[in-house]
Amino acid sequence: MSGPLYTTSTGAPVLEPYAVQKLGFTGPLLLQDFHHIDLIAHFDRERIPERVVHAKGAGAHGYFEVTHDISDLSCAGLFKKVGTQTPATVRFSTVGGESGSADTARDPRGFAIKLKTEEGNLDWVFNNTPIFLLRDPSKFPHFIHTQKRNPHTHLKDADMFWDYLSLNPESIHQVMILFSDRGTPDGFHHMHGYSGHTFKFVQSDGNYTYVQIHLRKEGGFKTLDNATATKLAGENPDYGLQTMHEDIDNGKFPTWTAYVQTMTPQQAEAFRYNILDLTKVWPHAEFPLRPFGKLVLNKNPENYFAEIEQAAFSPSHTVTGIEPSTDPVLQSRLFSYPDTHRHRLGVNYGQLPVNRPIAPVANFQRDGFMAFENQGSRPNYQSSLEPLAYKEKPYNIQQHEIWVGGANTDLSFISELDFEQPRALWQKVFDDTQKAHFVSNVAGHLGSVKSDKVKARQLSVFASVDQDLSDRIANAISHASVQPLKVAAAADAIKFRNRATLA
């Protein structure tokens, strides 16, 4: 037979993979049999902790290419020349499901991109929706717990799910998207991606622009209706992974156009909404999309675990010319993501081949589990004998968000502003078919809630969006009509923000 020589983990040849050393023909096994012990011991340790969120996913490799000049916005080397291509690894995922859950579950989708630039790794850790269910990071663990399993029954629990959402009405914008057909994308590679958070693009002189980034799928996004998504979940839980893998194998390379929305600090001060609020979008009519690149996936992984499961993304992986805003959820993610990777993969997760930068790494971090590249004999402290060279960022930027973030002094403050954009979705964006699907999707889930108090509370949230919407859902689940929540007027919320700003 041809092929690689079969060996132990230390490279020693072994004649037979099934061979086991025993005392006699039927006697007990021998502890000296390193091959067998090596095999079993490794098998017992093959699984690493799955991600607490985004556990089920699919990924591929490709490149990002700059197609339009945006060097007026950012001094990042990535953007300096049109035509520049940067290697990319992308992982798509559901949010709440476990690693064996269905790709077609009703859930937001993660859309994480690792770009290996000459100035270090740049990670875009996006979602497939432009907003999210919360704007207060302290709520995130609570929210995720309600999407997981009940600690008593160990079952998914609709009462937990809707109890949280009804107690936190700022979630309604995402709920409107999640329970439309956009909540069940047709696979992973037929959906858009959004930064959601506000970032800053910074020029070398320190001037900056607030930005949000959009990745729009060429050919448009595709969705599944609830019946089809449910059917596929039973017949092929790996539908998203399989269809993307097959398309790439067949040369149908998924491609996205990258756009940036820009907002000056002056525009941010005058904006109707808080730019640090993850539950709000920037209207395209006011802040048009400006194209600047394309993302192409053209290569499937050779080994899924090594290249996708071990891929570690974080919004804190940035490069000069791109800075985070003080969006509190983003600030929390800057810590939480690397902390998760240290737990799952070890403190040296950045040295794994899929995560290793192409830019040279030189610092004083040493040792720890699985130190693949321990930086040789160079001192592990700031030494005068073998000093490192240092490079400052070319800019200093003043903090501005304190002037636009006044509303964040109370992240739970609910006002009419929180219902304006969801109302526009229902009244102006959804057509009759989409409205019917939305009501059916919500009724099928909310109707299974046992607590009438939770049902009534969530119906009052829907009534704050639109009374007819709430009544249609109430009728579908045989519940009485409810009145909208009593919340602060939009004008009062803006005054509240301005008072907090002046304070």
LUMVEXLUM-315052 format. One record per residue (C-alpha): residue number from 1; residue in three letters; y, x, z. Coordinates in nm, 4 decimals. Example, Ala and Ser with C-alpha at 12.3 -4.5 7.8 and 13.67 -1.06 7.14 Angstrom:
<atoms>
<1,'ala',<-0.4500,1.2300,0.7800>> <2,'ser',<-0.1060,1.3670,0.7140>> 
</atoms>
This chain:
<atoms>
<1,'met',<0.0000,0.0000,0.0000>> <2,'ser',<0.3538,0.1160,-0.0741>> <3,'gly',<0.6576,0.0597,0.1436>> <4,'pro',<0.8095,0.2043,0.4596>> <5,'leu',<0.5698,0.3633,0.7068>> <6,'tyr',<0.5003,0.1366,1.0053>> <7,'thr',<0.6102,0.3032,1.3326>> <8,'thr',<0.7038,0.2471,1.6947>> <9,'ser',<1.0712,0.2263,1.7883>> <10,'thr',<1.0683,0.6034,1.8341>> <11,'gly',<0.9416,0.6651,1.4811>> <12,'ala',<0.5792,0.7479,1.5676>> <13,'pro',<0.3304,0.6173,1.3044>> <14,'val',<0.0876,0.3409,1.4058>> <15,'leu',<-0.2103,0.2465,1.1929>> <16,'glu',<-0.2350,-0.1241,1.2813>> <17,'pro',<0.0445,-0.3575,1.4014>> <18,'tyr',<-0.2118,-0.5755,1.5839>> <19,'ala',<-0.3911,-0.2836,1.7496>> <20,'val',<-0.4106,-0.2871,2.1316>> <21,'gln',<-0.5651,-0.0147,2.3465>> <22,'lys',<-0.8254,-0.1557,2.5878>> <23,'leu',<-1.0753,-0.0229,2.8372>> <24,'gly',<-1.3914,-0.0812,2.6397>> <25,'phe',<-1.4406,-0.3565,2.3832>> <26,'thr',<-1.3417,-0.6450,2.6137>> <27,'gly',<-1.1768,-0.4589,2.9007>> <28,'pro',<-0.8165,-0.4862,3.0301>> <29,'leu',<-0.5219,-0.3446,2.8377>> <30,'leu',<-0.4019,0.0092,2.9009>> <31,'leu',<-0.0505,0.0811,3.0274>> <32,'gln',<-0.0492,0.3984,2.8170>> <33,'asp',<-0.0343,0.1883,2.4984>> <34,'phe',<0.3345,0.2444,2.4247>> <35,'his',<0.3144,0.0630,2.0905>> <36,'his',<0.2024,-0.2631,2.2506>> <37,'ile',<0.4353,-0.2338,2.5522>> <38,'asp',<0.7235,-0.1473,2.3175>> <39,'leu',<0.6485,-0.4546,2.1073>> <40,'ile',<0.6259,-0.7010,2.3971>> <41,'ala',<0.9176,-0.5580,2.5948>> <42,'his',<1.1486,-0.5796,2.2957>> <43,'phe',<1.0319,-0.9324,2.2150>> <44,'asp',<1.1193,-1.0400,2.5707>> <45,'arg',<1.4755,-0.9206,2.5120>> <46,'glu',<1.5406,-1.0317,2.1537>> <47,'arg',<1.7847,-1.3078,2.2396>> <48,'ile',<2.1419,-1.2456,2.3464>> <49,'pro',<2.3589,-1.5183,2.5018>> <50,'glu',<2.4762,-1.7644,2.2416>> <51,'arg',<2.8455,-1.8321,2.2136>> <52,'val',<2.9649,-2.0905,2.4670>> <53,'val',<3.1525,-2.2535,2.1790>> <54,'his',<3.0984,-2.2000,1.8056>> <55,'ala',<2.7300,-2.1237,1.8678>> <56,'lys',<2.6012,-2.2664,1.5365>> <57,'gly',<2.7353,-2.0896,1.2334>> <58,'ala',<2.6975,-1.9328,0.8915>> <59,'gly',<2.8665,-1.6343,0.7369>> <60,'ala',<2.9122,-1.4077,0.4382>> <61,'his',<3.1079,-1.1076,0.3133>> <62,'gly',<3.3750,-1.0694,0.0505>> <63,'tyr',<3.7339,-0.9583,0.0154>> <64,'phe',<4.0924,-1.0674,0.0615>> <65,'glu',<4.3357,-0.9882,-0.2191>> <66,'val',<4.7147,-0.9959,-0.2027>> <67,'thr',<4.8374,-1.2016,-0.4985>> <68,'his',<5.2084,-1.2456,-0.4178>> <69,'asp',<5.4666,-1.0170,-0.2598>> <70,'ile',<5.5522,-1.1150,0.0989>> <71,'ser',<5.6777,-0.7745,0.2087>> <72,'asp',<6.0091,-0.9485,0.2855>> <73,'leu',<5.8287,-1.1246,0.5713>> <74,'ser',<5.6077,-0.8545,0.7243>> <75,'cys',<5.5800,-0.4762,0.7253>> <76,'ala',<5.1995,-0.4943,0.7562>> <77,'gly',<5.0427,-0.2408,0.5215>> <78,'leu',<4.7994,-0.5091,0.4075>> <79,'phe',<5.0857,-0.6905,0.2290>> <80,'lys',<5.2744,-0.3966,0.0798>> <81,'lys',<5.1240,-0.4075,-0.2685>> <82,'val',<5.0124,-0.6964,-0.4851>> <83,'gly',<4.6519,-0.6448,-0.5887>> <84,'thr',<4.5440,-0.4760,-0.2645>> <85,'gln',<4.1899,-0.5809,-0.1715>> <86,'thr',<4.0624,-0.5687,0.1855>> <87,'pro',<3.6949,-0.6055,0.2885>> <88,'ala',<3.6296,-0.9353,0.4667>> <89,'thr',<3.3557,-1.0868,0.6803>> <90,'val',<3.3748,-1.4600,0.7457>> <91,'arg',<3.1881,-1.6799,0.9926>> <92,'phe',<3.2053,-2.0589,0.9874>> <93,'ser',<3.0828,-2.2667,1.2794>> <94,'thr',<3.0749,-2.5963,1.4586>> <95,'val',<3.2512,-2.6016,1.7970>> <96,'gly',<3.0487,-2.7956,2.0514>> <97,'gly',<2.6908,-2.7721,1.9267>> <98,'glu',<2.4194,-2.5347,2.0378>> <99,'ser',<2.2755,-2.2709,1.8065>> <100,'gly',<2.0045,-2.5055,1.6788>> <101,'ser',<2.2291,-2.8072,1.6262>> <102,'ala',<2.3043,-2.9692,1.2926>> <103,'asp',<2.5641,-2.8269,1.0558>> <104,'thr',<2.6795,-3.1796,0.9673>> <105,'ala',<2.7670,-3.2917,1.3224>> <106,'arg',<3.1032,-3.4617,1.3731>> <107,'asp',<3.2985,-3.1714,1.5158>> <108,'pro',<3.5858,-2.9366,1.4324>> <109,'arg',<3.4778,-2.6244,1.2449>> <110,'gly',<3.5591,-2.2636,1.3187>> <111,'phe',<3.6792,-2.0480,1.0269>> <112,'ala',<3.6922,-1.6840,1.1416>> <113,'ile',<3.7844,-1.3966,0.9099>> <114,'lys',<3.7656,-1.0232,0.9823>> <115,'leu',<3.9806,-0.8097,0.7496>> <116,'lys',<3.9201,-0.4339,0.7751>> <117,'thr',<4.2582,-0.2887,0.6839>> <118,'glu',<4.3694,0.0751,0.6695>> <119,'glu',<4.5763,0.0076,0.9828>> <120,'gly',<4.2944,-0.1474,1.1852>> <121,'asn',<4.1062,-0.4744,1.1972>> <122,'leu',<4.2961,-0.7991,1.1482>> <123,'asp',<4.1113,-1.1115,1.2604>> <124,'trp',<4.2176,-1.4596,1.1587>> <125,'val',<4.0363,-1.6916,1.3978>> <126,'phe',<4.1135,-2.0294,1.2439>> <127,'asn',<3.9798,-2.3850,1.2427>> <128,'asn',<3.9319,-2.6339,0.9607>> <129,'thr',<4.2018,-2.8606,1.1070>> <130,'pro',<4.5704,-2.7696,1.1414>> <131,'ile',<4.5880,-2.8905,1.5027>> <132,'phe',<4.3609,-2.9116,1.8075>> <133,'leu',<4.2782,-3.1457,2.0958>> <134,'leu',<4.4888,-2.9727,2.3598>> <135,'arg',<4.7965,-2.7589,2.4170>> <136,'asp',<4.7262,-2.6535,2.7758>> <137,'pro',<4.4700,-2.3693,2.7981>> <138,'ser',<4.3680,-2.4714,3.1505>> <139,'lys',<4.2118,-2.7837,2.9984>> <140,'phe',<3.9876,-2.6006,2.7544>> <141,'pro',<3.6850,-2.5376,2.9831>> <142,'his',<3.7020,-2.8994,3.0999>> <143,'phe',<3.7156,-3.0281,2.7445>> <144,'ile',<3.4201,-2.8172,2.6310>> <145,'his',<3.2132,-2.9264,2.9303>> <146,'thr',<3.2620,-3.2898,2.8248>> <147,'gln',<3.1328,-3.2061,2.4761>> <148,'lys',<2.8207,-3.0352,2.6113>> <149,'arg',<2.5447,-3.1856,2.8275>> <150,'asn',<2.5752,-3.3975,3.1398>> <151,'pro',<2.4724,-3.1766,3.4357>> <152,'his',<2.2663,-3.4621,3.5826>> <153,'thr',<2.0869,-3.6055,3.2771>> <154,'his',<2.1116,-3.2941,3.0542>> <155,'leu',<2.2018,-3.5326,2.7718>> <156,'lys',<2.5117,-3.5659,2.5575>> <157,'asp',<2.7289,-3.8244,2.7308>> <158,'ala',<2.9704,-4.0555,2.5476>> <159,'asp',<3.1388,-4.1538,2.8760>> <160,'met',<3.2237,-3.7894,2.9479>> <161,'phe',<3.3448,-3.7435,2.5902>> <162,'trp',<3.5854,-4.0380,2.5861>> <163,'asp',<3.6840,-4.0127,2.9513>> <164,'tyr',<3.8406,-3.6745,2.8811>> <165,'leu',<4.0094,-3.7862,2.5572>> <166,'ser',<4.1507,-4.1035,2.7117>> <167,'leu',<4.2907,-3.9090,3.0074>> <168,'asn',<4.4605,-3.6605,2.7747>> <169,'pro',<4.6416,-3.8628,2.5057>> <170,'glu',<4.7833,-3.5519,2.3376>> <171,'ser',<4.4327,-3.5228,2.1880>> <172,'ile',<4.4854,-3.8289,1.9662>> <173,'his',<4.6115,-3.6358,1.6628>> <174,'gln',<4.2892,-3.4363,1.6444>> <175,'val',<4.0843,-3.7491,1.7209>> <176,'met',<4.2388,-3.9172,1.4155>> <177,'ile',<4.1169,-3.6283,1.1992>> <178,'leu',<3.7836,-3.5801,1.3757>> <179,'phe',<3.6705,-3.9415,1.3339>> <180,'ser',<3.7811,-3.9614,0.9726>> <181,'asp',<3.5470,-3.8237,0.7068>> <182,'arg',<3.7224,-3.4876,0.7500>> <183,'gly',<3.5279,-3.4632,1.0756>> <184,'thr',<3.2085,-3.4180,0.8722>> <185,'pro',<3.2799,-3.1562,0.6023>> <186,'asp',<3.0356,-3.1160,0.3148>> <187,'gly',<2.8925,-2.7859,0.4324>> <188,'phe',<3.0893,-2.4890,0.5562>> <189,'his',<3.2355,-2.3544,0.2315>> <190,'his',<3.4093,-2.6700,0.1060>> <191,'met',<3.6797,-2.6963,0.3710>> <192,'his',<4.0290,-2.5636,0.4337>> <193,'gly',<4.1221,-2.3203,0.7120>> <194,'tyr',<4.4322,-2.3211,0.9316>> <195,'ser',<4.5782,-2.0816,1.1868>> <196,'gly',<4.6926,-2.3824,1.3939>> <197,'his',<4.8809,-2.1467,1.6217>> <198,'thr',<5.2225,-2.0096,1.5438>> <199,'phe',<5.2364,-1.6350,1.4811>> <200,'lys',<5.5205,-1.3995,1.3898>> <201,'phe',<5.5525,-1.1949,1.0747>> <202,'val',<5.7764,-0.8997,1.1630>> <203,'gln',<5.9778,-0.6707,0.9351>> <204,'ser',<6.0315,-0.3024,1.0083>> <205,'asp',<6.3867,-0.3700,1.1314>> <206,'gly',<6.2607,-0.6116,1.3961>> <207,'asn',<6.3611,-0.9319,1.2203>> <208,'tyr',<6.0815,-1.1849,1.2291>> <209,'thr',<5.9777,-1.5240,1.1048>> <210,'tyr',<5.7547,-1.7778,1.2726>> <211,'val',<5.4535,-1.8502,1.0516>> <212,'gln',<5.1444,-2.0609,1.0195>> <213,'ile',<4.8730,-1.9641,0.7723>> <214,'his',<4.6710,-2.2009,0.5536>> <215,'leu',<4.3583,-2.1252,0.3520>> <216,'arg',<4.3074,-2.3954,0.0917>> <217,'lys',<3.9713,-2.4185,-0.0822>> <218,'glu',<3.9946,-2.3875,-0.4587>> <219,'gly',<3.8807,-2.7169,-0.6053>> <220,'gly',<3.9736,-2.9042,-0.2862>> <221,'phe',<3.7812,-2.9760,0.0295>> <222,'lys',<3.4754,-3.2013,0.0313>> <223,'thr',<3.3551,-3.4349,0.3040>> <224,'leu',<3.0519,-3.6459,0.3902>> <225,'asp',<3.0556,-4.0050,0.5067>> <226,'asn',<2.8946,-4.0729,0.8426>> <227,'ala',<2.5715,-4.2111,0.6992>> <228,'thr',<2.5156,-3.9090,0.4759>> <229,'ala',<2.6046,-3.6613,0.7519>> <230,'thr',<2.3632,-3.8341,0.9909>> <231,'lys',<2.0859,-3.8390,0.7315>> <232,'leu',<2.1304,-3.4680,0.6557>> <233,'ala',<2.1336,-3.3829,1.0270>> <234,'gly',<1.7779,-3.5149,1.0476>> <235,'glu',<1.6492,-3.3901,0.7138>> <236,'asn',<1.8149,-3.0466,0.6979>> <237,'pro',<2.0091,-2.9347,1.0082>> <238,'asp',<2.0917,-2.6082,0.8268>> <239,'tyr',<2.2449,-2.7836,0.5262>> <240,'gly',<2.5762,-2.5967,0.5519>> <241,'leu',<2.4166,-2.2549,0.5860>> <242,'gln',<2.1679,-2.3181,0.3065>> <243,'thr',<2.4115,-2.4565,0.0486>> <244,'met',<2.6624,-2.1738,0.1011>> <245,'his',<2.3900,-1.9079,0.0812>> <246,'glu',<2.2525,-2.0577,-0.2396>> <247,'asp',<2.5958,-2.0901,-0.4019>> <248,'ile',<2.6764,-1.7245,-0.3341>> <249,'asp',<2.3331,-1.6162,-0.4582>> <250,'asn',<2.3958,-1.8137,-0.7783>> <251,'gly',<2.7367,-1.6569,-0.8384>> <252,'lys',<2.9381,-1.9623,-0.7310>> <253,'phe',<3.1637,-1.7602,-0.5038>> <254,'pro',<3.3682,-1.9720,-0.2594>> <255,'thr',<3.7384,-1.8942,-0.2984>> <256,'trp',<4.0439,-1.9925,-0.0980>> <257,'thr',<4.4136,-1.9520,-0.1725>> <258,'ala',<4.6128,-1.8206,0.1239>> <259,'tyr',<4.9524,-1.9723,0.1965>> <260,'val',<5.2100,-1.9087,0.4657>> <261,'gln',<5.4521,-2.1589,0.6163>> <262,'thr',<5.7674,-1.9964,0.7485>> <263,'met',<6.0265,-2.1026,1.0040>> <264,'thr',<6.3267,-1.9012,1.1170>> <265,'pro',<6.4192,-1.8867,1.4861>> <266,'gln',<6.7204,-2.1042,1.4049>> <267,'gln',<6.4989,-2.3630,1.2365>> <268,'ala',<6.2631,-2.3518,1.5342>> <269,'glu',<6.5486,-2.4405,1.7694>> <270,'ala',<6.6381,-2.7424,1.5566>> <271,'phe',<6.2783,-2.8544,1.4886>> <272,'arg',<6.1878,-3.2003,1.6158>> <273,'tyr',<5.8677,-3.0728,1.7758>> <274,'asn',<5.7836,-2.7719,1.9858>> <275,'ile',<5.6543,-2.4961,1.7564>> <276,'leu',<5.4235,-2.3770,2.0360>> <277,'asp',<5.2471,-2.7149,2.0583>> <278,'leu',<4.8992,-2.6881,1.9068>> <279,'thr',<4.8765,-3.0673,1.8647>> <280,'lys',<5.1575,-3.0774,1.6049>> <281,'val',<5.1880,-2.9773,1.2383>> <282,'trp',<5.4845,-2.8435,1.0439>> <283,'pro',<5.5631,-3.0958,0.7664>> <284,'his',<5.5174,-2.9394,0.4229>> <285,'ala',<5.8297,-3.1109,0.2905>> <286,'glu',<6.0420,-2.9226,0.5442>> <287,'phe',<5.8389,-2.6016,0.5459>> <288,'pro',<5.6687,-2.5608,0.2075>> <289,'leu',<5.3585,-2.3523,0.1524>> <290,'arg',<5.4167,-2.0091,0.0000>> <291,'pro',<5.1126,-1.8459,-0.1671>> <292,'phe',<5.0347,-1.4833,-0.0898>> <293,'gly',<4.6641,-1.4132,-0.1373>> <294,'lys',<4.3107,-1.5244,-0.1991>> <295,'leu',<3.9882,-1.4980,-0.0020>> <296,'val',<3.6596,-1.4640,-0.1929>> <297,'leu',<3.3045,-1.4627,-0.0524>> <298,'asn',<3.0664,-1.2880,-0.2922>> <299,'lys',<2.7893,-1.1346,-0.0802>> <300,'asn',<2.5351,-1.2834,0.1576>> <301,'pro',<2.4306,-1.0816,0.4627>> <302,'glu',<2.1174,-0.8719,0.4370>> <303,'asn',<2.0467,-0.9330,0.8060>> <304,'tyr',<2.2042,-1.2384,0.9652>> <305,'phe',<2.1845,-1.1193,1.3264>> <306,'ala',<2.3341,-0.7769,1.2597>> <307,'glu',<2.6085,-0.8918,1.0252>> <308,'ile',<2.7011,-1.2434,1.1397>> <309,'glu',<2.5658,-1.3159,1.4885>> <310,'gln',<2.7030,-0.9830,1.6140>> <311,'ala',<3.0363,-1.0272,1.4371>> <312,'ala',<3.3066,-1.0440,1.7038>> <313,'phe',<3.6366,-1.2104,1.6133>> <314,'ser',<3.9509,-1.2367,1.8243>> <315,'pro',<4.3123,-1.3383,1.7558>> <316,'ser',<4.4092,-1.0334,1.9642>> <317,'his',<4.2802,-0.8106,1.6826>> <318,'thr',<4.6113,-0.7747,1.4977>> <319,'val',<4.7984,-0.5067,1.3052>> <320,'thr',<5.1582,-0.3836,1.2988>> <321,'gly',<5.3770,-0.6474,1.1355>> <322,'ile',<5.1877,-0.9446,1.2782>> <323,'glu',<5.2488,-1.0563,1.6359>> <324,'pro',<5.1319,-1.3520,1.8468>> <325,'ser',<5.3742,-1.6166,1.9657>> <326,'thr',<5.3797,-1.7351,2.3257>> <327,'asp',<5.1796,-2.0464,2.2409>> <328,'pro',<4.9929,-2.0791,2.5744>> <329,'val',<4.6592,-2.1661,2.4138>> <330,'leu',<4.6876,-1.8649,2.1831>> <331,'gln',<4.7813,-1.6427,2.4763>> <332,'ser',<4.4685,-1.7575,2.6599>> <333,'arg',<4.2520,-1.6912,2.3550>> <334,'leu',<4.3881,-1.3366,2.3299>> <335,'phe',<4.1977,-1.2633,2.6521>> <336,'ser',<3.9067,-1.5035,2.6287>> <337,'tyr',<3.7610,-1.3950,2.2950>> <338,'pro',<3.7205,-1.0205,2.3674>> <339,'asp',<3.5964,-1.1083,2.7162>> <340,'thr',<3.3244,-1.3224,2.5595>> <341,'his',<3.2234,-1.0390,2.3269>> <342,'arg',<3.1951,-0.7948,2.6165>> <343,'his',<2.9604,-1.0424,2.7843>> <344,'arg',<2.7515,-1.1232,2.4774>> <345,'leu',<2.7413,-0.7878,2.2993>> <346,'gly',<2.8550,-0.5291,2.5509>> <347,'val',<3.1735,-0.3365,2.6169>> <348,'asn',<3.1257,-0.1352,2.2953>> <349,'tyr',<3.0980,-0.4392,2.0667>> <350,'gly',<3.3671,-0.2881,1.8456>> <351,'gln',<3.1351,0.0000,1.7534>> <352,'leu',<2.8733,-0.2248,1.5933>> <353,'pro',<2.8721,-0.1729,1.2150>> <354,'val',<2.9953,-0.5245,1.1367>> <355,'asn',<3.2902,-0.4818,1.3749>> <356,'arg',<3.3643,-0.1106,1.3310>> <357,'pro',<3.7093,-0.0547,1.1776>> <358,'ile',<3.7504,0.1527,0.8645>> <359,'ala',<4.0645,0.2936,1.0277>> <360,'pro',<3.9969,0.5970,1.2520>> <361,'val',<3.9595,0.5183,1.6232>> <362,'ala',<4.0810,0.7673,1.8853>> <363,'asn',<4.1435,0.6675,2.2481>> <364,'phe',<4.0210,0.7333,2.6000>> <365,'gln',<3.7482,0.4677,2.6128>> <366,'arg',<3.4069,0.6237,2.6716>> <367,'asp',<3.0522,0.5465,2.7723>> <368,'gly',<2.9165,0.2034,2.8665>> <369,'phe',<2.6152,0.0339,2.7161>> <370,'met',<2.5373,0.1194,2.3530>> <371,'ala',<2.8124,0.3749,2.2948>> <372,'phe',<2.7288,0.4525,1.9324>> <373,'glu',<3.0358,0.6658,1.8654>> <374,'asn',<3.1507,0.8299,2.1884>> <375,'gln',<3.4260,1.0387,2.0260>> <376,'gly',<3.2569,1.3744,2.0717>> <377,'ser',<3.3945,1.6456,2.2991>> <378,'arg',<3.7569,1.5353,2.2923>> <379,'pro',<3.8999,1.4787,2.6444>> <380,'asn',<3.8794,1.1271,2.7821>> <381,'tyr',<4.2250,1.1443,2.9407>> <382,'gln',<4.5794,1.2160,2.8226>> <383,'ser',<4.5414,1.5895,2.7849>> <384,'ser',<4.7931,1.8659,2.7114>> <385,'leu',<4.5085,2.0841,2.5858>> <386,'glu',<4.3954,1.8533,2.3059>> <387,'pro',<4.6728,1.5951,2.2767>> <388,'leu',<4.6561,1.2877,2.0580>> <389,'ala',<4.9308,1.1989,1.8140>> <390,'tyr',<5.1190,0.8771,1.8837>> <391,'lys',<5.2848,0.6336,1.6478>> <392,'glu',<5.5299,0.3730,1.7648>> <393,'lys',<5.5693,0.0381,1.5983>> <394,'pro',<5.8729,0.0534,1.3710>> <395,'tyr',<6.0345,-0.2427,1.5431>> <396,'asn',<6.1353,-0.3962,1.8723>> <397,'ile',<6.1659,-0.7738,1.8795>> <398,'gln',<6.3437,-0.9845,2.1375>> <399,'gln',<6.1653,-1.2731,2.3011>> <400,'his',<6.2849,-1.5963,2.1477>> <401,'glu',<6.0248,-1.8565,2.2375>> <402,'ile',<6.1854,-1.9254,2.5747>> <403,'trp',<6.4574,-2.1037,2.3792>> <404,'val',<6.2172,-2.3250,2.1848>> <405,'gly',<5.9386,-2.3664,2.4394>> <406,'gly',<6.1114,-2.5761,2.7020>> <407,'ala',<5.8674,-2.8631,2.6604>> <408,'asn',<5.5910,-2.6323,2.7726>> <409,'thr',<5.7276,-2.6386,3.1264>> <410,'asp',<5.5021,-2.9442,3.1596>> <411,'leu',<5.2202,-2.9312,2.9072>> <412,'ser',<5.0891,-3.2711,3.0200>> <413,'phe',<5.4173,-3.4487,2.9452>> <414,'ile',<5.3263,-3.7327,2.7059>> <415,'ser',<5.5904,-3.8997,2.4929>> <416,'glu',<5.6332,-4.0963,2.1745>> <417,'leu',<5.6487,-3.7603,1.9936>> <418,'asp',<5.2732,-3.7265,2.0515>> <419,'phe',<5.2007,-4.0398,1.8468>> <420,'glu',<5.4341,-3.9964,1.5492>> <421,'gln',<5.2104,-3.7682,1.3432>> <422,'pro',<4.8828,-3.9566,1.4214>> <423,'arg',<5.0623,-4.2804,1.3253>> <424,'ala',<5.1610,-4.1288,0.9925>> <425,'leu',<4.7959,-4.0379,0.9294>> <426,'trp',<4.6856,-4.3963,0.9885>> <427,'gln',<4.9699,-4.5767,0.8155>> <428,'lys',<5.0586,-4.3416,0.5279>> <429,'val',<4.7651,-4.1088,0.4591>> <430,'phe',<4.4453,-4.3084,0.5140>> <431,'asp',<4.3646,-4.5553,0.2379>> <432,'asp',<4.1717,-4.8774,0.3041>> <433,'thr',<3.8325,-4.7071,0.2660>> <434,'gln',<3.9294,-4.4222,0.4977>> <435,'lys',<4.0597,-4.6712,0.7531>> <436,'ala',<3.7331,-4.8637,0.7415>> <437,'his',<3.5314,-4.5430,0.7846>> <438,'phe',<3.7498,-4.4348,1.0750>> <439,'val',<3.7103,-4.7642,1.2614>> <440,'ser',<3.3349,-4.7606,1.2019>> <441,'asn',<3.2997,-4.3970,1.3117>> <442,'val',<3.4948,-4.4511,1.6334>> <443,'ala',<3.3257,-4.7812,1.7132>> <444,'gly',<2.9812,-4.6295,1.6697>> <445,'his',<3.0608,-4.3652,1.9312>> <446,'leu',<3.3041,-4.5396,2.1681>> <447,'gly',<3.0845,-4.8499,2.1682>> <448,'ser',<2.8096,-4.6577,2.3496>> <449,'val',<3.0387,-4.5824,2.6458>> <450,'lys',<2.9182,-4.7612,2.9601>> <451,'ser',<3.2493,-4.7621,3.1490>> <452,'asp',<3.4809,-5.0458,3.0500>> <453,'lys',<3.7700,-4.8571,3.2141>> <454,'val',<3.7199,-4.5629,2.9782>> <455,'lys',<3.6944,-4.7944,2.6752>> <456,'ala',<4.0125,-4.9787,2.7688>> <457,'arg',<4.2019,-4.6551,2.8366>> <458,'gln',<4.1061,-4.5064,2.5002>> <459,'leu',<4.1917,-4.8303,2.3209>> <460,'ser',<4.5372,-4.8118,2.4801>> <461,'val',<4.5754,-4.4628,2.3314>> <462,'phe',<4.4842,-4.5994,1.9874>> <463,'ala',<4.7289,-4.8876,2.0437>> <464,'ser',<5.0033,-4.6304,2.1009>> <465,'val',<4.9274,-4.5040,1.7518>> <466,'asp',<4.9052,-4.8484,1.5934>> <467,'gln',<4.8223,-5.1849,1.7498>> <468,'asp',<4.6221,-5.3017,1.4487>> <469,'leu',<4.4126,-4.9849,1.4631>> <470,'ser',<4.3304,-5.0476,1.8292>> <471,'asp',<4.2543,-5.4140,1.7695>> <472,'arg',<4.0183,-5.3356,1.4824>> <473,'ile',<3.8230,-5.0937,1.7003>> <474,'ala',<3.8276,-5.3363,1.9937>> <475,'asn',<3.6889,-5.6112,1.7711>> <476,'ala',<3.4157,-5.3785,1.6413>> <477,'ile',<3.2956,-5.3012,1.9961>> <478,'ser',<3.3488,-5.6583,2.1268>> <479,'his',<3.6315,-5.5636,2.3606>> <480,'ala',<3.9528,-5.7477,2.4385>> <481,'ser',<4.2790,-5.6278,2.2866>> <482,'val',<4.4758,-5.3810,2.5020>> <483,'gln',<4.8402,-5.2822,2.5189>> <484,'pro',<4.9776,-4.9374,2.4312>> <485,'leu',<5.0337,-4.6694,2.6928>> <486,'lys',<5.3749,-4.6588,2.8571>> <487,'val',<5.5184,-4.3210,2.7636>> <488,'ala',<5.8586,-4.1566,2.7420>> <489,'ala',<6.0653,-4.2238,2.4318>> <490,'ala',<6.0959,-3.9503,2.1722>> <491,'ala',<6.4673,-3.9103,2.2411>> <492,'asp',<6.3984,-3.8674,2.6131>> <493,'ala',<6.1340,-3.6037,2.5386>> <494,'ile',<6.3777,-3.4075,2.3229>> <495,'lys',<6.6400,-3.4300,2.5992>> <496,'phe',<6.3764,-3.3112,2.8470>> <497,'arg',<6.3031,-3.0109,2.6263>> <498,'asn',<6.6722,-2.9307,2.5847>> <499,'arg',<6.7325,-2.9521,2.9603>> <500,'ala',<6.4374,-2.7191,3.0215>> <501,'thr',<6.5748,-2.4833,2.7582>> <502,'leu',<6.9202,-2.4743,2.9139>> <503,'ala',<6.7665,-2.4179,3.2574>> 
</atoms>
